[in-house]
Amino acid sequence: MARKNILKAQRIVVKIGTSSLMLPNGKINLSNIDELAFVLSDLNNNGYEVILVTSGAIGVGLNILDRDERPKEIAQQQALASIGQVELMSLYTQMFRRYSQKVSQLLLTRDVTDFPLSSENAKNALNALLSLGIIPIINENDAIAVDEMDHQTKFGDNDKLSAIVSKLVEADLLIMLSDIDGLFDKNPNIYDDAKIFKEVHEITDELQRIAGGAGSRFGTGGMASKLAAAQILFENNQEMVLTNGKRIREIQKIVNGYEIGTYFHKNIEKEG
């Protein structure tokens, strides 16, 4: 089996993006959230340690206020994030409760990585939660950390956050759920002959060009940010699978080594 290293994974971070949490009409994708809760609860029951990194606070906030467009003003975005985060966690709590799974919330800001003491405190909290069988649900504290929101000094996004969390807790695997099946050699929505990369061993200039080149639907940061996240993991000898958030149950196949999505890992054999 090509992905035998994944079979050894015990601590798994799953990142889900806004596009997997919201429907095209702006409503909340309840079935996807329910399926995510089921799959992650099942993994936890089977002995895996699971952390969920979620986006969606602003999208849910827009839904609550029945608005169609994201405001440009930072303060308005902060308000939406604050409103949406409460509802998002309420939904997660309800859905996970259906499967007798307890969850917790952590809202992180960039000082977690900037300051060693904060980083150590966050790591200790996460390790304690995992030891209790809890699934921590992590989001950036968008109501406070405005760097992510249309700001010149961007911290990054939740793709990068998920990689930082994976590094922090020494996760064996990051599963990133996106709106596409994986990394392709060209835009599959335009080119019928686009081919998926089954495996990526390093982030090359060519891959950067594919992810952010002119005419790419990922040029605004979608795929480019996923490559940036993969680079963080490579630097720490960690692994990632990029796959489609429309097929959440495939997470179970991924941890069983099936060739789904794009597998980012250094081309070295792990010991043990």
Secondary structure, 3 states (H helix, E strand, C coil): CCCHHHHHCCEEEEEECHHHHECCCCCECHHHHHHHHHHHHHHHHCCCEEEEEECCHHHHHHHHCCCCCCCCCHHHHHHHHHHHHHHHHHHHHHHHHCCCCCEEEEEECCHHHHCHHHHHHHHHHHHHHHHCCCEEEEEECCCCCHHHCCCCCCCCCHHHHHHHHHHHCCCCEEEEEECCCCCECCCCCCCCCCCECCEECCCCHHHHHHHHCCCCCCCCCHHHHHHHHHHHHHHCCCCEEEEECCCCCHHHHHHCCCCCCEEECCCCCCCC
